[in-house]
Amino acid sequence: MTIEVFIPLLTVLALGTFLGFELISKVPPTLHTPLMSASNAISGITIVGAIIACNELGYSTMSKWLGILALILATVNVVGGYSVSDRMLKMFKKK
């Protein structure tokens, strides 16, 4: 990867990280559950992208390994998010 490609990608990553942190830190606690649902949907999109990155055609070995890592982390995020959401919803059911 050349420096002409790397610098813009690094800039987008840094700006996305900063913007994400600023947005999430300003969310009130009552909106955390809807935000978690949205992040689960985004992780589902990440899973699809990771599966594409793991494809054998035209991608480097590093791309495949990063795709596998993204697939594992996004899957853990989706499963964990849904289990936490389910546990929170069980708190509101009558016994």
C-alpha positions in Angstrom: 0.0 0.0 0.0 1.4 3.3 -1.0 1.5 6.4 1.2 -0.9 8.2 -1.1 -3.5 5.6 -0.3 -2.6 5.1 3.3 -2.8 8.7 4.5 -6.5 9.3 3.4 -7.5 6.0 4.9 -5.8 6.8 8.2 -7.5 10.3 8.1 -10.9 8.7 7.6 -10.3 6.3 10.4 -9.1 9.0 12.8 -12.1 11.3 12.0 -14.6 8.4 12.3 -13.2 7.4 15.7 -13.3 10.9 17.0 -16.8 11.6 15.7 -18.1 8.2 17.0 -16.7 8.9 20.5 -18.1 12.4 20.6 -21.6 11.2 19.5 -21.8 8.2 21.8 -20.5 10.1 24.8 -23.4 12.6 24.5 -26.2 10.0 24.4 -28.4 10.0 27.6 -28.8 6.7 29.4 -32.4 6.3 28.3 -31.4 6.1 24.7 -28.7 3.4 25.1 -31.0 0.5 24.2 -32.0 2.0 20.8 -28.4 2.9 20.2 -27.4 -0.7 20.9 -29.9 -1.9 18.4 -28.5 0.4 15.8 -25.0 -0.7 16.5 -26.1 -4.4 16.2 -27.4 -3.5 12.7 -24.1 -1.8 11.8 -22.2 -4.9 13.0 -24.4 -7.0 10.8 -23.3 -4.9 7.9 -19.7 -5.4 9.1 -20.2 -9.2 9.1 -21.3 -9.0 5.4 -18.3 -6.9 4.5 -15.9 -9.2 6.4 -17.3 -12.2 4.5 -16.6 -10.4 1.3 -13.1 -9.5 2.5 -12.4 -13.1 3.2 -13.1 -14.0 -0.4 -10.2 -15.6 -2.3 -10.4 -13.5 -5.5 -8.1 -10.5 -5.8 -7.5 -9.8 -2.1 -4.1 -10.1 -0.3 -3.5 -12.5 2.6 -3.5 -9.6 5.1 -7.0 -8.5 3.9 -8.2 -12.1 4.4 -6.9 -12.2 8.0 -8.3 -8.8 8.8 -11.6 -9.9 7.3 -11.6 -13.0 9.6 -10.8 -10.8 12.6 -13.6 -8.4 11.7 -15.9 -11.3 11.3 -15.1 -12.7 14.7 -15.3 -9.3 16.5 -18.5 -8.2 14.8 -20.2 -11.6 15.6 -19.2 -11.2 19.2 -20.7 -7.7 19.2 -24.0 -8.8 17.7 -24.4 -11.8 20.0 -23.5 -9.8 23.0 -25.7 -6.9 22.1 -28.7 -9.1 21.6 -28.1 -11.0 24.8 -27.9 -7.7 26.8 -31.0 -6.4 25.0 -32.9 -9.6 25.9 -31.8 -9.4 29.5 -32.9 -5.8 29.7 -36.3 -6.7 28.2 -36.8 -9.5 30.7 -36.5 -6.9 33.5 -39.8 -5.3 32.3 -41.8 -8.5 32.1 -44.2 -9.2 34.9 -43.4 -12.2 37.0 
